[in-house]
Amino acid sequence: MNKTLIALSTLTAMTSFSLSAQQTPADINEAGFYVGGNYGYLRVEGEDDFDDDKDVWQGIAGYKFNTWVAVEGSYIDFGDYGSSVAGAETDGYTLALKGIVPVVGSLSAYAKLGQLWSETDYRLAGYTTSEDDESLFVGAGLSYALSTNLLVNAEYVVYDTELDADSAFDDIDDTDFETDLKQASIGIEYRF
């Protein structure tokens, strides 16, 4: 998966630079709604042998106010991670403010700051439970306009997610751990 993501990111970058001599579409920076999707690599880093690498899927909807600012929401499926003894499955919704800076031609850079509302289903030694959580996240990426309506992007996002198993399993001692989710993904965006 990691090699595939690197190859696709490299291809996107090469395409972006080879096509950067083209004129920017006249209305690429206009306001409007957009939808999209990302697929990528998720690194789960935590304590108590809770590290894992997984695929991540994300559906996106947003509104671009002008050249510089957009608001974006998404649904994310972080998948199932952990071991056969202790594991979790997380999905959630996000809302973010997105700042956009045109770089050259059809290439733009962006940064996001937002909130993740997630639900995690825990498994520990045959017991299961779920817990809701709220977490902040930051991200940055590059976007390239293939046409006025179709863009490709590559981004990296870090979710500062604290998954507290102690509150999920009140009768088990010493199960506190903190988990950060790090997502590298590529995707497409369609503007209306």
Number of C-alpha atoms within 10 A of each C-alpha: 12 14 8 11 17 14 12 15 19 13 11 19 18 12 13 21 15 10 16 17 11 11 10 17 14 8 11 17 17 13 17 13 16 18 17 19 20 20 19 22 21 25 19 19 16 18 12 13 12 17 17 16 19 16 18 20 19 19 17 20 18 21 18 20 14 13 15 14 16 21 18 21 19 18 19 21 16 25 16 19 20 20 14 11 10 17 20 22 16 18 20 18 18 19 21 21 17 21 17 22 15 16 14 16 17 24 22 16 18 20 18 21 17 18 18 23 16 20 18 21 16 23 20 17 9 9 10 14 13 16 15 14 15 16 16 16 19 17 19 18 18 22 26 27 23 16 15 17 14 16 19 21 24 24 21 19 19 17 19 18 20 16 23 15 21 14 12 19 18 9 9 12 9 8 16 16 15 16 18 18 20 20 23 24 25 22 20 18 22 17 20 12
